[in-house]
Amino acid sequence: MDAEHEPGMIQIEVAYANPDKQIIRAVSVASGTTVAEAIELTAIKDEFPGIEIDPGGVGIFSRKVPMGHVLREGDRVEIYRPLIADPKEVRRERAKNAKA
């Protein structure tokens, strides 16, 4: 029996990317699995040594959710990296340079 049809199991994905590499892991997890549990199950941390997951920096399909959020069939957990520049400041600088 394939994982999609096992009673009590759901199919989800966990995604993470850095400038050099990106990965999306599809896994079958028990119904009731949380975002934090899914991240641990996929061993993404092993693939990206040194990754520090900010509890406020995860989401499902570009919508931030807490680590305790319970996953549903088809969800894609996304682990976000911290911004290295403030987007507002970058736009201000770009506008300032365009006027010059």
N, C-alpha and C positions, 0 to 999 in steps of 0.2 A: 504494500500500500504506500503511495507516495505521501510525502510530508504534508502537502496541501490538504489531503483528505483524512489525515489522522485526527481522531476526535480530540478536541482540546488544544490543538496546535494551530498557529497562525504563521503566515509568511510575512517577513519584514525585511528591510534593508538597513544597513548602517553605513553612512558615508563620511569620509574625511578626506581633505586635500590640503597639501601644502604647495609651495611654488614648484617643487620638483616631482611630486608624485600624488596621484589620487587613487582612492580605493572605495569601492562599494561592495559590501559583503551582504549577500542574500542568505538569510538563515530562517529556519523554522524554530519557533519558540513556543513555549506553553502560553496559553491564553492567560492573561493577568500579568505578563512580564512587563516590567517598567523600563523606561529609557536607560537608567543606570545599569540594570541587569543585562539588557541587550548589548550595551557597549562592552561590558565585561565578557559576555559570551562570545563575541566576535574576535576578541583578542587584538583589536585595532592598536592598542597600546604597544603590543609586541612588534607590530609592523612599523610604528613610528616611535622609536625610542626618544624619551624626553618629552613626549606630548603631555601637556598639562591641560586637563579638561576642566574648564570653568563651569560650575554648576548652572550658571546663568547663560552659558554659551552653547546650548543645544536646542534643536528644534525639530519639527516634523514638517516637511515641505515648506521651508522658509518661515515658519511660524514658531517663535520661541515657546518652549514648554519646560516645566520643571523636570528634574531628574526622576521624580517619583511618578511622572505621568504614565498611565497604563496604556500600552500599545494596542492597536487594532490591526486587523488584517490589511496588508498592503502598505502600512506606514513606512516611511523612509526617515530614519533618525539621521540628522545632520549635526556633525560636531563642528562648531564654528571656531575659527582662529581669532585672536584679539586683533583689533585694528592697529596698524602701525602709524596711521596718521588720521587726524580728525577730518572727516569728509567736509565739514563746514569750512574749516581753515584752508583746506586744499582749494575749495571753490573760491574763497576770498582771494587767495594768492593768484589763482588763475585769472580772475577778473581784474585784479590790480595790474598784473603783467600785460594783460590785453590792452588796457588803457595807455600804458606807457609806450 
